[in-house]
Amino acid sequence: MKKTILFLLCLIMATVCPLFAEDIAYDMEAGAFIAENQADAFLTGKTSYLIEGRMVSQPTDVYNQLELVSYHVENDGESVILTGVLGEEWVSPVSKVIATYTKEDGSALSAEDFTSSLDSKITLRTISEPDTNFALQVPYGTVVRVETAWGDILYTNASEVPHGEGDYLVCRNVDGQADLSDVWVVNGATFPLTYDMTNAR
């Protein structure tokens, strides 16, 4: 019963929230928050952890309940639906998946691993990448608006989902400098499970 209610709530959020995304009250834009808190940013990178991926055989809609973002994937032979550590889903090109993940045993992936088993989930292991990113935590309760490099509008700490002690703004490390042209949001409940916390402040 609880699972059914949770599913219905997620379905309602997936339908309604995108319609009102621009009406979300937020405290500041990402650029302003970063400028005010850049001293608290720290060097990090992906750790090795397991997720799942599948290539679908028909047009499919998925919803990332941690980011309030909906995705539509076509049967184009290129798009893979990924399921994260807290059940969140998103879409990624198979070429990026192959470059970012391995099979569970650490061996290399190929496009055929997905195309030969449409609609079947494959366990994937993230390739550990130390010191590839900078991260800055946004305290729980503070809503920051982020316009990503790929055109999505994301908000930190904006939904009724777990955020731990607060979401994180993450960007690439380019020669020791934070690349602020491409900033995205990582949910605060998943960040400690997926990123290196050694230098966290």
Rosetta constraint file for C-alpha pairs under 8 A:
AtomPair CA 1 CA 5 HARMONIC 6.31 0.50
AtomPair CA 2 CA 6 HARMONIC 6.13 0.50
AtomPair CA 3 CA 7 HARMONIC 6.06 0.50
AtomPair CA 4 CA 8 HARMONIC 6.22 0.50
AtomPair CA 5 CA 9 HARMONIC 6.17 0.50
AtomPair CA 6 CA 10 HARMONIC 6.19 0.50
AtomPair CA 7 CA 11 HARMONIC 6.12 0.50
AtomPair CA 8 CA 12 HARMONIC 6.15 0.50
AtomPair CA 9 CA 13 HARMONIC 6.16 0.50
AtomPair CA 10 CA 14 HARMONIC 6.01 0.50
AtomPair CA 10 CA 65 HARMONIC 6.92 0.50
AtomPair CA 11 CA 15 HARMONIC 6.30 0.50
AtomPair CA 12 CA 16 HARMONIC 5.99 0.50
AtomPair CA 13 CA 17 HARMONIC 5.24 0.50
AtomPair CA 13 CA 68 HARMONIC 7.68 0.50
AtomPair CA 14 CA 18 HARMONIC 6.95 0.50
AtomPair CA 14 CA 63 HARMONIC 6.27 0.50
AtomPair CA 14 CA 65 HARMONIC 7.66 0.50
AtomPair CA 14 CA 68 HARMONIC 7.04 0.50
AtomPair CA 14 CA 69 HARMONIC 7.62 0.50
AtomPair CA 14 CA 70 HARMONIC 6.67 0.50
AtomPair CA 15 CA 19 HARMONIC 7.62 0.50
AtomPair CA 16 CA 20 HARMONIC 6.96 0.50
AtomPair CA 17 CA 21 HARMONIC 5.92 0.50
AtomPair CA 17 CA 68 HARMONIC 6.87 0.50
AtomPair CA 18 CA 68 HARMONIC 7.24 0.50
AtomPair CA 18 CA 69 HARMONIC 7.13 0.50
AtomPair CA 18 CA 70 HARMONIC 7.66 0.50
AtomPair CA 20 CA 24 HARMONIC 6.94 0.50
AtomPair CA 24 CA 158 HARMONIC 7.85 0.50
AtomPair CA 25 CA 143 HARMONIC 7.63 0.50
AtomPair CA 26 CA 142 HARMONIC 7.61 0.50
AtomPair CA 26 CA 143 HARMONIC 4.80 0.50
AtomPair CA 26 CA 144 HARMONIC 5.72 0.50
AtomPair CA 26 CA 145 HARMONIC 6.41 0.50
AtomPair CA 26 CA 155 HARMONIC 7.80 0.50
AtomPair CA 27 CA 142 HARMONIC 6.46 0.50
AtomPair CA 27 CA 143 HARMONIC 5.38 0.50
AtomPair CA 27 CA 144 HARMONIC 5.85 0.50
AtomPair CA 27 CA 145 HARMONIC 7.89 0.50
AtomPair CA 28 CA 32 HARMONIC 6.46 0.50
AtomPair CA 28 CA 33 HARMONIC 6.48 0.50
AtomPair CA 28 CA 143 HARMONIC 7.15 0.50
AtomPair CA 28 CA 144 HARMONIC 5.25 0.50
AtomPair CA 28 CA 145 HARMONIC 6.38 0.50
AtomPair CA 29 CA 33 HARMONIC 6.40 0.50
AtomPair CA 29 CA 144 HARMONIC 5.54 0.50
AtomPair CA 29 CA 145 HARMONIC 4.84 0.50
AtomPair CA 29 CA 146 HARMONIC 6.40 0.50
AtomPair CA 30 CA 34 HARMONIC 6.06 0.50
AtomPair CA 30 CA 144 HARMONIC 5.74 0.50
AtomPair CA 30 CA 145 HARMONIC 5.70 0.50
AtomPair CA 30 CA 146 HARMONIC 5.28 0.50
AtomPair CA 30 CA 147 HARMONIC 7.94 0.50
AtomPair CA 31 CA 35 HARMONIC 6.15 0.50
AtomPair CA 32 CA 36 HARMONIC 6.29 0.50
AtomPair CA 33 CA 37 HARMONIC 6.13 0.50
AtomPair CA 33 CA 144 HARMONIC 7.35 0.50
AtomPair CA 34 CA 38 HARMONIC 5.19 0.50
AtomPair CA 34 CA 136 HARMONIC 7.69 0.50
AtomPair CA 37 CA 41 HARMONIC 7.35 0.50
AtomPair CA 37 CA 136 HARMONIC 7.87 0.50
AtomPair CA 38 CA 136 HARMONIC 7.45 0.50
AtomPair CA 40 CA 136 HARMONIC 6.37 0.50
AtomPair CA 40 CA 137 HARMONIC 7.92 0.50
AtomPair CA 40 CA 201 HARMONIC 6.23 0.50
AtomPair CA 41 CA 134 HARMONIC 6.40 0.50
AtomPair CA 41 CA 135 HARMONIC 5.41 0.50
AtomPair CA 41 CA 136 HARMONIC 4.48 0.50
AtomPair CA 41 CA 137 HARMONIC 7.55 0.50
AtomPair CA 41 CA 200 HARMONIC 7.97 0.50
AtomPair CA 41 CA 201 HARMONIC 7.61 0.50
AtomPair CA 42 CA 134 HARMONIC 5.45 0.50
AtomPair CA 42 CA 135 HARMONIC 5.49 0.50
AtomPair CA 42 CA 136 HARMONIC 6.62 0.50
AtomPair CA 42 CA 199 HARMONIC 5.88 0.50
AtomPair CA 42 CA 200 HARMONIC 5.88 0.50
AtomPair CA 42 CA 201 HARMONIC 7.05 0.50
AtomPair CA 43 CA 131 HARMONIC 5.72 0.50
AtomPair CA 43 CA 132 HARMONIC 7.60 0.50
AtomPair CA 43 CA 133 HARMONIC 5.96 0.50
AtomPair CA 43 CA 134 HARMONIC 4.61 0.50
AtomPair CA 43 CA 135 HARMONIC 6.55 0.50
AtomPair CA 43 CA 173 HARMONIC 7.93 0.50
AtomPair CA 43 CA 199 HARMONIC 6.33 0.50
AtomPair CA 43 CA 200 HARMONIC 7.84 0.50
AtomPair CA 44 CA 130 HARMONIC 6.35 0.50
AtomPair CA 44 CA 131 HARMONIC 4.83 0.50
AtomPair CA 44 CA 132 HARMONIC 6.41 0.50
AtomPair CA 44 CA 133 HARMONIC 5.22 0.50
AtomPair CA 44 CA 134 HARMONIC 5.67 0.50
AtomPair CA 44 CA 135 HARMONIC 6.72 0.50
AtomPair CA 44 CA 195 HARMONIC 6.52 0.50
AtomPair CA 44 CA 196 HARMONIC 5.30 0.50
AtomPair CA 44 CA 197 HARMONIC 6.83 0.50
AtomPair CA 44 CA 198 HARMONIC 7.63 0.50
AtomPair CA 44 CA 199 HARMONIC 6.98 0.50
AtomPair CA 45 CA 128 HARMONIC 7.47 0.50
AtomPair CA 45 CA 129 HARMONIC 5.33 0.50
AtomPair CA 45 CA 130 HARMONIC 4.42 0.50
AtomPair CA 45 CA 131 HARMONIC 4.83 0.50
AtomPair CA 45 CA 132 HARMONIC 4.98 0.50
AtomPair CA 45 CA 133 HARMONIC 5.30 0.50
AtomPair CA 45 CA 134 HARMONIC 7.74 0.50
AtomPair CA 45 CA 195 HARMONIC 5.44 0.50
AtomPair CA 45 CA 196 HARMONIC 5.55 0.50
AtomPair CA 46 CA 126 HARMONIC 7.57 0.50
AtomPair CA 46 CA 127 HARMONIC 7.40 0.50
AtomPair CA 46 CA 128 HARMONIC 5.30 0.50
AtomPair CA 46 CA 129 HARMONIC 5.05 0.50
AtomPair CA 46 CA 130 HARMONIC 6.28 0.50
AtomPair CA 46 CA 132 HARMONIC 7.70 0.50
AtomPair CA 46 CA 194 HARMONIC 5.85 0.50
AtomPair CA 46 CA 195 HARMONIC 4.50 0.50
AtomPair CA 46 CA 196 HARMONIC 6.23 0.50
AtomPair CA 47 CA 126 HARMONIC 7.07 0.50
AtomPair CA 47 CA 127 HARMONIC 7.17 0.50
AtomPair CA 47 CA 128 HARMONIC 4.59 0.50
AtomPair CA 47 CA 129 HARMONIC 6.56 0.50
AtomPair CA 47 CA 130 HARMONIC 7.38 0.50
AtomPair CA 47 CA 193 HARMONIC 7.92 0.50
AtomPair CA 47 CA 194 HARMONIC 5.46 0.50
AtomPair CA 47 CA 195 HARMONIC 5.26 0.50
AtomPair CA 47 CA 196 HARMONIC 5.93 0.50
AtomPair CA 48 CA 125 HARMONIC 6.41 0.50
AtomPair CA 48 CA 126 HARMONIC 4.96 0.50
AtomPair CA 48 CA 127 HARMONIC 5.70 0.50
AtomPair CA 48 CA 128 HARMONIC 4.83 0.50
AtomPair CA 48 CA 194 HARMONIC 7.26 0.50
AtomPair CA 49 CA 125 HARMONIC 5.54 0.50
AtomPair CA 49 CA 126 HARMONIC 5.42 0.50
AtomPair CA 49 CA 193 HARMONIC 7.72 0.50
AtomPair CA 49 CA 194 HARMONIC 6.59 0.50
AtomPair CA 50 CA 85 HARMONIC 7.34 0.50
AtomPair CA 50 CA 104 HARMONIC 7.27 0.50
AtomPair CA 50 CA 123 HARMONIC 6.73 0.50
AtomPair CA 50 CA 124 HARMONIC 5.55 0.50
AtomPair CA 50 CA 125 HARMONIC 4.58 0.50
AtomPair CA 50 CA 126 HARMONIC 6.34 0.50
AtomPair CA 51 CA 82 HARMONIC 7.24 0.50
AtomPair CA 51 CA 83 HARMONIC 5.94 0.50
AtomPair CA 51 CA 84 HARMONIC 5.21 0.50
AtomPair CA 51 CA 85 HARMONIC 6.06 0.50
AtomPair CA 51 CA 123 HARMONIC 5.96 0.50
AtomPair CA 51 CA 124 HARMONIC 5.28 0.50
AtomPair CA 51 CA 125 HARMONIC 6.46 0.50
AtomPair CA 51 CA 126 HARMONIC 7.67 0.50
AtomPair CA 52 CA 82 HARMONIC 5.69 0.50
AtomPair CA 52 CA 83 HARMONIC 5.13 0.50
AtomPair CA 52 CA 84 HARMONIC 6.87 0.50
AtomPair CA 52 CA 121 HARMONIC 5.99 0.50
AtomPair CA 52 CA 122 HARMONIC 5.44 0.50
AtomPair CA 52 CA 123 HARMONIC 4.58 0.50
AtomPair CA 52 CA 124 HARMONIC 5.47 0.50
AtomPair CA 53 CA 80 HARMONIC 6.32 0.50
AtomPair CA 53 CA 81 HARMONIC 5.56 0.50
AtomPair CA 53 CA 82 HARMONIC 4.37 0.50
AtomPair CA 53 CA 83 HARMONIC 6.21 0.50
AtomPair CA 53 CA 121 HARMONIC 5.35 0.50
AtomPair CA 53 CA 122 HARMONIC 5.24 0.50
AtomPair CA 53 CA 123 HARMONIC 6.61 0.50
AtomPair CA 53 CA 124 HARMONIC 6.84 0.50
AtomPair CA 54 CA 80 HARMONIC 5.49 0.50
AtomPair CA 54 CA 81 HARMONIC 5.38 0.50
AtomPair CA 54 CA 82 HARMONIC 6.66 0.50
AtomPair CA 54 CA 114 HARMONIC 6.45 0.50
AtomPair CA 54 CA 118 HARMONIC 6.76 0.50
AtomPair CA 54 CA 119 HARMONIC 5.75 0.50
AtomPair CA 54 CA 120 HARMONIC 5.72 0.50
AtomPair CA 54 CA 121 HARMONIC 4.73 0.50
AtomPair CA 54 CA 122 HARMONIC 6.20 0.50
AtomPair CA 55 CA 77 HARMONIC 7.50 0.50
AtomPair CA 55 CA 78 HARMONIC 7.99 0.50
AtomPair CA 55 CA 79 HARMONIC 6.36 0.50
AtomPair CA 55 CA 80 HARMONIC 4.62 0.50
AtomPair CA 55 CA 81 HARMONIC 6.23 0.50
AtomPair CA 55 CA 114 HARMONIC 5.75 0.50
AtomPair CA 55 CA 115 HARMONIC 6.73 0.50
AtomPair CA 55 CA 117 HARMONIC 7.71 0.50
AtomPair CA 55 CA 118 HARMONIC 5.28 0.50
AtomPair CA 55 CA 119 HARMONIC 5.75 0.50
AtomPair CA 55 CA 120 HARMONIC 7.45 0.50
AtomPair CA 56 CA 60 HARMONIC 7.43 0.50
AtomPair CA 56 CA 74 HARMONIC 7.90 0.50
AtomPair CA 56 CA 75 HARMONIC 6.16 0.50
AtomPair CA 56 CA 79 HARMONIC 7.94 0.50
AtomPair CA 56 CA 80 HARMONIC 7.24 0.50
AtomPair CA 56 CA 81 HARMONIC 7.65 0.50
AtomPair CA 56 CA 118 HARMONIC 5.43 0.50
AtomPair CA 56 CA 119 HARMONIC 4.84 0.50
AtomPair CA 57 CA 75 HARMONIC 5.37 0.50
AtomPair CA 57 CA 118 HARMONIC 5.91 0.50
AtomPair CA 57 CA 119 HARMONIC 6.42 0.50
AtomPair CA 58 CA 74 HARMONIC 6.36 0.50
AtomPair CA 58 CA 75 HARMONIC 4.99 0.50
AtomPair CA 59 CA 72 HARMONIC 7.25 0.50
AtomPair CA 59 CA 73 HARMONIC 5.63 0.50
AtomPair CA 59 CA 74 HARMONIC 4.32 0.50
AtomPair CA 59 CA 75 HARMONIC 5.62 0.50
AtomPair CA 60 CA 72 HARMONIC 5.86 0.50
AtomPair CA 60 CA 73 HARMONIC 5.32 0.50
AtomPair CA 60 CA 74 HARMONIC 6.53 0.50
AtomPair CA 61 CA 70 HARMONIC 7.18 0.50
AtomPair CA 61 CA 71 HARMONIC 5.73 0.50
AtomPair CA 61 CA 72 HARMONIC 4.48 0.50
AtomPair CA 61 CA 73 HARMONIC 6.32 0.50
AtomPair CA 62 CA 70 HARMONIC 5.89 0.50
AtomPair CA 62 CA 71 HARMONIC 5.24 0.50
AtomPair CA 62 CA 72 HARMONIC 6.38 0.50
AtomPair CA 62 CA 73 HARMONIC 7.95 0.50
AtomPair CA 62 CA 89 HARMONIC 6.43 0.50
AtomPair CA 62 CA 90 HARMONIC 6.90 0.50
AtomPair CA 63 CA 68 HARMONIC 7.23 0.50
AtomPair CA 63 CA 69 HARMONIC 5.95 0.50
AtomPair CA 63 CA 70 HARMONIC 4.39 0.50
AtomPair CA 63 CA 71 HARMONIC 6.10 0.50
AtomPair CA 63 CA 88 HARMONIC 7.45 0.50
AtomPair CA 63 CA 89 HARMONIC 6.11 0.50
AtomPair CA 63 CA 90 HARMONIC 7.09 0.50
AtomPair CA 64 CA 68 HARMONIC 5.78 0.50
AtomPair CA 64 CA 69 HARMONIC 5.33 0.50
AtomPair CA 64 CA 70 HARMONIC 6.21 0.50
AtomPair CA 64 CA 71 HARMONIC 7.95 0.50
AtomPair CA 64 CA 88 HARMONIC 4.98 0.50
AtomPair CA 64 CA 89 HARMONIC 4.96 0.50
AtomPair CA 64 CA 90 HARMONIC 6.14 0.50
AtomPair CA 65 CA 69 HARMONIC 7.05 0.50
AtomPair CA 65 CA 88 HARMONIC 6.04 0.50
AtomPair CA 65 CA 89 HARMONIC 7.87 0.50
AtomPair CA 65 CA 161 HARMONIC 7.51 0.50
AtomPair CA 66 CA 88 HARMONIC 6.38 0.50
AtomPair CA 66 CA 159 HARMONIC 7.61 0.50
AtomPair CA 66 CA 161 HARMONIC 6.42 0.50
AtomPair CA 66 CA 162 HARMONIC 7.88 0.50
AtomPair CA 66 CA 187 HARMONIC 6.48 0.50
AtomPair CA 67 CA 154 HARMONIC 6.59 0.50
AtomPair CA 67 CA 155 HARMONIC 7.25 0.50
AtomPair CA 67 CA 159 HARMONIC 7.86 0.50
AtomPair CA 67 CA 185 HARMONIC 7.97 0.50
AtomPair CA 67 CA 187 HARMONIC 7.51 0.50
AtomPair CA 68 CA 154 HARMONIC 7.69 0.50
AtomPair CA 68 CA 159 HARMONIC 7.42 0.50
AtomPair CA 69 CA 154 HARMONIC 7.81 0.50
AtomPair CA 71 CA 90 HARMONIC 6.73 0.50
AtomPair CA 71 CA 91 HARMONIC 6.80 0.50
AtomPair CA 73 CA 79 HARMONIC 6.55 0.50
AtomPair CA 73 CA 81 HARMONIC 7.97 0.50
AtomPair CA 73 CA 91 HARMONIC 7.16 0.50
AtomPair CA 74 CA 79 HARMONIC 7.33 0.50
AtomPair CA 75 CA 79 HARMONIC 7.47 0.50
AtomPair CA 77 CA 115 HARMONIC 7.10 0.50
AtomPair CA 78 CA 93 HARMONIC 5.44 0.50
AtomPair CA 78 CA 94 HARMONIC 5.36 0.50
AtomPair CA 78 CA 95 HARMONIC 7.68 0.50
AtomPair CA 79 CA 91 HARMONIC 6.45 0.50
AtomPair CA 79 CA 92 HARMONIC 5.74 0.50
AtomPair CA 79 CA 93 HARMONIC 4.66 0.50
AtomPair CA 79 CA 94 HARMONIC 5.71 0.50
AtomPair CA 80 CA 91 HARMONIC 5.61 0.50
AtomPair CA 80 CA 92 HARMONIC 5.38 0.50
AtomPair CA 80 CA 93 HARMONIC 5.99 0.50
AtomPair CA 80 CA 94 HARMONIC 5.77 0.50
AtomPair CA 80 CA 97 HARMONIC 7.72 0.50
AtomPair CA 81 CA 89 HARMONIC 6.63 0.50
AtomPair CA 81 CA 90 HARMONIC 5.73 0.50
AtomPair CA 81 CA 91 HARMONIC 4.61 0.50
AtomPair CA 81 CA 92 HARMONIC 6.57 0.50
AtomPair CA 82 CA 89 HARMONIC 5.44 0.50
AtomPair CA 82 CA 90 HARMONIC 5.43 0.50
AtomPair CA 82 CA 91 HARMONIC 6.05 0.50
AtomPair CA 82 CA 92 HARMONIC 7.25 0.50
AtomPair CA 83 CA 87 HARMONIC 5.55 0.50
AtomPair CA 83 CA 88 HARMONIC 5.53 0.50
AtomPair CA 83 CA 89 HARMONIC 4.53 0.50
AtomPair CA 83 CA 90 HARMONIC 6.86 0.50
AtomPair CA 84 CA 88 HARMONIC 5.17 0.50
AtomPair CA 84 CA 89 HARMONIC 6.24 0.50
AtomPair CA 85 CA 190 HARMONIC 6.95 0.50
AtomPair CA 85 CA 193 HARMONIC 7.90 0.50
AtomPair CA 86 CA 190 HARMONIC 7.06 0.50
AtomPair CA 92 CA 96 HARMONIC 6.69 0.50
AtomPair CA 92 CA 97 HARMONIC 6.63 0.50
AtomPair CA 93 CA 97 HARMONIC 6.42 0.50
AtomPair CA 94 CA 98 HARMONIC 6.14 0.50
AtomPair CA 94 CA 111 HARMONIC 6.51 0.50
AtomPair CA 95 CA 99 HARMONIC 6.40 0.50
AtomPair CA 95 CA 111 HARMONIC 7.49 0.50
AtomPair CA 96 CA 100 HARMONIC 6.01 0.50
AtomPair CA 97 CA 101 HARMONIC 5.73 0.50
AtomPair CA 98 CA 102 HARMONIC 6.86 0.50
AtomPair CA 98 CA 108 HARMONIC 7.62 0.50
AtomPair CA 98 CA 109 HARMONIC 5.47 0.50
AtomPair CA 98 CA 110 HARMONIC 6.24 0.50
AtomPair CA 98 CA 111 HARMONIC 7.26 0.50
AtomPair CA 100 CA 126 HARMONIC 6.34 0.50
AtomPair CA 100 CA 127 HARMONIC 5.98 0.50
AtomPair CA 101 CA 108 HARMONIC 7.99 0.50
AtomPair CA 101 CA 109 HARMONIC 7.36 0.50
AtomPair CA 101 CA 124 HARMONIC 5.98 0.50
AtomPair CA 101 CA 125 HARMONIC 5.37 0.50
AtomPair CA 101 CA 126 HARMONIC 4.56 0.50
AtomPair CA 101 CA 127 HARMONIC 5.37 0.50
AtomPair CA 102 CA 106 HARMONIC 5.30 0.50
AtomPair CA 102 CA 107 HARMONIC 5.72 0.50
AtomPair CA 102 CA 108 HARMONIC 5.09 0.50
AtomPair CA 102 CA 109 HARMONIC 5.39 0.50
AtomPair CA 102 CA 124 HARMONIC 5.71 0.50
AtomPair CA 102 CA 125 HARMONIC 5.16 0.50
AtomPair CA 102 CA 126 HARMONIC 6.47 0.50
AtomPair CA 102 CA 127 HARMONIC 6.68 0.50
AtomPair CA 103 CA 107 HARMONIC 5.38 0.50
AtomPair CA 103 CA 108 HARMONIC 6.20 0.50
AtomPair CA 103 CA 109 HARMONIC 5.97 0.50
AtomPair CA 103 CA 122 HARMONIC 7.96 0.50
AtomPair CA 103 CA 123 HARMONIC 6.53 0.50
AtomPair CA 103 CA 124 HARMONIC 4.97 0.50
AtomPair CA 103 CA 125 HARMONIC 5.81 0.50
AtomPair CA 104 CA 123 HARMONIC 5.83 0.50
AtomPair CA 104 CA 124 HARMONIC 5.28 0.50
AtomPair CA 104 CA 125 HARMONIC 5.14 0.50
AtomPair CA 105 CA 125 HARMONIC 7.84 0.50
AtomPair CA 106 CA 125 HARMONIC 6.88 0.50
AtomPair CA 109 CA 113 HARMONIC 6.62 0.50
AtomPair CA 110 CA 114 HARMONIC 7.56 0.50
AtomPair CA 111 CA 115 HARMONIC 6.32 0.50
AtomPair CA 112 CA 116 HARMONIC 5.51 0.50
AtomPair CA 113 CA 117 HARMONIC 6.77 0.50
AtomPair CA 114 CA 118 HARMONIC 6.27 0.50
AtomPair CA 114 CA 122 HARMONIC 7.75 0.50
AtomPair CA 130 CA 196 HARMONIC 7.46 0.50
AtomPair CA 131 CA 173 HARMONIC 7.21 0.50
AtomPair CA 132 CA 172 HARMONIC 6.04 0.50
AtomPair CA 132 CA 173 HARMONIC 5.12 0.50
AtomPair CA 132 CA 174 HARMONIC 7.90 0.50
AtomPair CA 133 CA 170 HARMONIC 6.70 0.50
AtomPair CA 133 CA 171 HARMONIC 5.56 0.50
AtomPair CA 133 CA 172 HARMONIC 4.36 0.50
AtomPair CA 133 CA 173 HARMONIC 4.56 0.50
AtomPair CA 133 CA 178 HARMONIC 7.52 0.50
AtomPair CA 134 CA 170 HARMONIC 5.76 0.50
AtomPair CA 134 CA 171 HARMONIC 5.52 0.50
AtomPair CA 134 CA 172 HARMONIC 6.19 0.50
AtomPair CA 134 CA 173 HARMONIC 5.98 0.50
AtomPair CA 134 CA 178 HARMONIC 6.14 0.50
AtomPair CA 135 CA 168 HARMONIC 6.22 0.50
AtomPair CA 135 CA 169 HARMONIC 5.57 0.50
AtomPair CA 135 CA 170 HARMONIC 4.45 0.50
AtomPair CA 135 CA 171 HARMONIC 6.62 0.50
AtomPair CA 136 CA 168 HARMONIC 5.39 0.50
AtomPair CA 136 CA 169 HARMONIC 5.19 0.50
AtomPair CA 136 CA 170 HARMONIC 6.59 0.50
AtomPair CA 137 CA 166 HARMONIC 6.31 0.50
AtomPair CA 137 CA 167 HARMONIC 5.83 0.50
AtomPair CA 137 CA 168 HARMONIC 4.26 0.50
AtomPair CA 137 CA 169 HARMONIC 6.29 0.50
AtomPair CA 137 CA 188 HARMONIC 8.00 0.50
AtomPair CA 138 CA 142 HARMONIC 6.44 0.50
AtomPair CA 138 CA 143 HARMONIC 7.87 0.50
AtomPair CA 138 CA 144 HARMONIC 7.75 0.50
AtomPair CA 138 CA 156 HARMONIC 7.19 0.50
AtomPair CA 138 CA 166 HARMONIC 5.38 0.50
AtomPair CA 138 CA 167 HARMONIC 5.41 0.50
AtomPair CA 138 CA 168 HARMONIC 5.68 0.50
AtomPair CA 138 CA 169 HARMONIC 7.18 0.50
AtomPair CA 139 CA 165 HARMONIC 6.23 0.50
AtomPair CA 139 CA 166 HARMONIC 4.53 0.50
AtomPair CA 139 CA 167 HARMONIC 6.98 0.50
AtomPair CA 140 CA 157 HARMONIC 6.05 0.50
AtomPair CA 140 CA 163 HARMONIC 6.94 0.50
AtomPair CA 140 CA 164 HARMONIC 7.50 0.50
AtomPair CA 140 CA 165 HARMONIC 5.36 0.50
AtomPair CA 140 CA 166 HARMONIC 3.98 0.50
AtomPair CA 140 CA 167 HARMONIC 7.00 0.50
AtomPair CA 141 CA 157 HARMONIC 6.15 0.50
AtomPair CA 141 CA 158 HARMONIC 7.95 0.50
AtomPair CA 141 CA 166 HARMONIC 7.47 0.50
AtomPair CA 142 CA 156 HARMONIC 7.21 0.50
AtomPair CA 142 CA 157 HARMONIC 6.48 0.50
AtomPair CA 143 CA 155 HARMONIC 6.18 0.50
AtomPair CA 143 CA 156 HARMONIC 5.06 0.50
AtomPair CA 143 CA 157 HARMONIC 5.57 0.50
AtomPair CA 143 CA 158 HARMONIC 5.91 0.50
AtomPair CA 144 CA 155 HARMONIC 5.49 0.50
AtomPair CA 144 CA 156 HARMONIC 5.27 0.50
AtomPair CA 144 CA 157 HARMONIC 7.86 0.50
AtomPair CA 145 CA 153 HARMONIC 7.03 0.50
AtomPair CA 145 CA 154 HARMONIC 5.99 0.50
AtomPair CA 145 CA 155 HARMONIC 4.73 0.50
AtomPair CA 145 CA 156 HARMONIC 6.85 0.50
AtomPair CA 146 CA 153 HARMONIC 5.70 0.50
AtomPair CA 146 CA 154 HARMONIC 5.05 0.50
AtomPair CA 146 CA 155 HARMONIC 5.98 0.50
AtomPair CA 146 CA 156 HARMONIC 7.94 0.50
AtomPair CA 146 CA 183 HARMONIC 7.37 0.50
AtomPair CA 146 CA 184 HARMONIC 6.89 0.50
AtomPair CA 146 CA 185 HARMONIC 7.59 0.50
AtomPair CA 147 CA 151 HARMONIC 6.27 0.50
AtomPair CA 147 CA 152 HARMONIC 5.85 0.50
AtomPair CA 147 CA 153 HARMONIC 4.65 0.50
AtomPair CA 147 CA 154 HARMONIC 6.39 0.50
AtomPair CA 147 CA 183 HARMONIC 7.84 0.50
AtomPair CA 147 CA 184 HARMONIC 7.93 0.50
AtomPair CA 148 CA 152 HARMONIC 5.36 0.50
AtomPair CA 148 CA 153 HARMONIC 6.38 0.50
AtomPair CA 148 CA 154 HARMONIC 7.43 0.50
AtomPair CA 148 CA 182 HARMONIC 6.26 0.50
AtomPair CA 148 CA 183 HARMONIC 5.95 0.50
AtomPair CA 148 CA 184 HARMONIC 5.86 0.50
AtomPair CA 149 CA 181 HARMONIC 6.85 0.50
AtomPair CA 149 CA 182 HARMONIC 5.13 0.50
AtomPair CA 149 CA 183 HARMONIC 7.12 0.50
AtomPair CA 154 CA 184 HARMONIC 7.77 0.50
AtomPair CA 154 CA 185 HARMONIC 7.02 0.50
AtomPair CA 155 CA 185 HARMONIC 7.58 0.50
AtomPair CA 156 CA 166 HARMONIC 7.83 0.50
AtomPair CA 156 CA 167 HARMONIC 5.72 0.50
AtomPair CA 156 CA 168 HARMONIC 7.57 0.50
AtomPair CA 156 CA 185 HARMONIC 6.74 0.50
AtomPair CA 156 CA 187 HARMONIC 7.70 0.50
AtomPair CA 157 CA 163 HARMONIC 6.35 0.50
AtomPair CA 157 CA 166 HARMONIC 6.47 0.50
AtomPair CA 157 CA 167 HARMONIC 6.08 0.50
AtomPair CA 157 CA 187 HARMONIC 7.96 0.50
AtomPair CA 162 CA 188 HARMONIC 7.64 0.50
AtomPair CA 162 CA 189 HARMONIC 6.02 0.50
AtomPair CA 163 CA 167 HARMONIC 5.95 0.50
AtomPair CA 163 CA 187 HARMONIC 5.90 0.50
AtomPair CA 163 CA 188 HARMONIC 4.52 0.50
AtomPair CA 163 CA 189 HARMONIC 4.82 0.50
AtomPair CA 164 CA 188 HARMONIC 5.01 0.50
AtomPair CA 164 CA 189 HARMONIC 4.54 0.50
AtomPair CA 165 CA 188 HARMONIC 6.36 0.50
AtomPair CA 165 CA 189 HARMONIC 7.70 0.50
AtomPair CA 166 CA 187 HARMONIC 7.51 0.50
AtomPair CA 166 CA 188 HARMONIC 4.91 0.50
AtomPair CA 166 CA 189 HARMONIC 7.76 0.50
AtomPair CA 167 CA 185 HARMONIC 6.91 0.50
AtomPair CA 167 CA 186 HARMONIC 5.97 0.50
AtomPair CA 167 CA 187 HARMONIC 4.73 0.50
AtomPair CA 167 CA 188 HARMONIC 3.87 0.50
AtomPair CA 167 CA 189 HARMONIC 7.52 0.50
AtomPair CA 167 CA 191 HARMONIC 7.81 0.50
AtomPair CA 168 CA 185 HARMONIC 5.72 0.50
AtomPair CA 168 CA 186 HARMONIC 5.22 0.50
AtomPair CA 168 CA 187 HARMONIC 6.43 0.50
AtomPair CA 168 CA 188 HARMONIC 6.06 0.50
AtomPair CA 168 CA 191 HARMONIC 7.40 0.50
AtomPair CA 169 CA 183 HARMONIC 6.47 0.50
AtomPair CA 169 CA 184 HARMONIC 5.74 0.50
AtomPair CA 169 CA 185 HARMONIC 4.85 0.50
AtomPair CA 169 CA 186 HARMONIC 6.48 0.50
AtomPair CA 170 CA 183 HARMONIC 5.58 0.50
AtomPair CA 170 CA 184 HARMONIC 5.41 0.50
AtomPair CA 170 CA 185 HARMONIC 6.12 0.50
AtomPair CA 170 CA 186 HARMONIC 6.93 0.50
AtomPair CA 171 CA 178 HARMONIC 6.39 0.50
AtomPair CA 171 CA 179 HARMONIC 5.92 0.50
AtomPair CA 171 CA 180 HARMONIC 6.36 0.50
AtomPair CA 171 CA 182 HARMONIC 5.92 0.50
AtomPair CA 171 CA 183 HARMONIC 4.72 0.50
AtomPair CA 171 CA 184 HARMONIC 6.52 0.50
AtomPair CA 172 CA 178 HARMONIC 6.02 0.50
AtomPair CA 172 CA 179 HARMONIC 5.38 0.50
AtomPair CA 172 CA 180 HARMONIC 7.86 0.50
AtomPair CA 172 CA 182 HARMONIC 7.32 0.50
AtomPair CA 172 CA 183 HARMONIC 7.88 0.50
AtomPair CA 173 CA 177 HARMONIC 5.55 0.50
AtomPair CA 173 CA 178 HARMONIC 5.05 0.50
AtomPair CA 173 CA 179 HARMONIC 6.20 0.50
AtomPair CA 174 CA 178 HARMONIC 6.24 0.50
AtomPair CA 174 CA 179 HARMONIC 6.20 0.50
AtomPair CA 179 CA 183 HARMONIC 7.67 0.50
AtomPair CA 186 CA 190 HARMONIC 7.17 0.50
AtomPair CA 186 CA 191 HARMONIC 6.14 0.50
AtomPair CA 187 CA 191 HARMONIC 6.04 0.50
AtomPair CA 188 CA 192 HARMONIC 7.36 0.50
AtomPair CA 189 CA 193 HARMONIC 7.76 0.50
AtomPair CA 190 CA 194 HARMONIC 6.26 0.50
AtomPair CA 191 CA 195 HARMONIC 5.54 0.50
AtomPair CA 192 CA 196 HARMONIC 7.01 0.50
AtomPair CA 192 CA 197 HARMONIC 6.40 0.50
